[in-house]
Amino acid sequence: MNIGAGILLLLLTLVIFIFSFIFKRKRKKILYSMLSISFIFLLLSIILITGLYDPYADHIR
């Protein structure tokens, strides 16, 4: 289940990353904020996909 959430988060990261380069010419502040958000989402998706963090581990006993 966390792999699916990681993949969805990865797709959201790619969309935000693409939009940040579309808005690159308009404002630099938007570029830096969107790039930082996409970097945070990328780290979260890598953690979920690799299984380093399992949010459902407490429920499985």
Phi and psi in degrees as a GROMACS rama.xvg file:
@    title "Ramachandran Plot"
@    xaxis  label "Phi"
@    yaxis  label "Psi"
@TYPE xy
-72.7197  -22.16  ASN-2
-68.6842  -39.7151  ILE-3
-64.7445  -40.5496  GLY-4
-66.2479  -36.7732  ALA-5
-66.3076  -38.0175  GLY-6
-69.2413  -41.8317  ILE-7
-63.5331  -40.142  LEU-8
-66.9806  -34.1117  LEU-9
-66.2871  -40.5186  LEU-10
-64.9026  -40.2785  LEU-11
-63.2287  -36.9569  LEU-12
-63.2471  -42.9937  THR-13
-64.4078  -39.0785  LEU-14
-65.0008  -45.2785  VAL-15
-64.0832  -39.0013  ILE-16
-63.529  -41.591  PHE-17
-66.7992  -43.1891  ILE-18
-65.2256  -30.3957  PHE-19
-66.4316  -35.7588  SER-20
-78.4491  -21.8373  PHE-21
-69.6353  -41.79  ILE-22
-85.4205  7.23771  PHE-23
-60.7939  -36.9042  LYS-24
-78.1072  -20.6484  ARG-25
-83.2655  -54.7432  LYS-26
-143.696  137.017  ARG-27
-75.4552  -30.3516  LYS-28
-65.2465  -39.078  LYS-29
-65.95  -39.7457  ILE-30
-60.2329  -49.8473  LEU-31
-67.7025  -37.1346  TYR-32
-69.5233  -41.0078  SER-33
-70.6145  -34.9369  MET-34
-67.5496  -37.7167  LEU-35
-69.2061  -38.9223  SER-36
-64.7104  -41.73  ILE-37
-68.0494  -32.0835  SER-38
-67.5794  -41.1414  PHE-39
-64.911  -43.517  ILE-40
-63.9548  -36.0673  PHE-41
-64.5599  -42.8139  LEU-42
-63.6779  -42.2077  LEU-43
-63.7612  -39.6744  LEU-44
-69.1698  -35.6425  SER-45
-66.0342  -40.7977  ILE-46
-63.7638  -40.4137  ILE-47
-71.0717  -41.1159  LEU-48
-68.2426  -41.8238  ILE-49
-75.0816  -17.0679  THR-50
88.5086  11.9343  GLY-51
-65.9147  -31.7887  LEU-52
-122.79  123.782  TYR-53
-119.008  102.942  ASP-54
-68.9537  -14.0686  PRO-55
-102.806  10.2719  TYR-56
-69.2989  -28.4761  ALA-57
-71.8163  -24.8097  ASP-58
-86.8495  -16.1233  HIS-59
-98.073  109.7  ILE-60
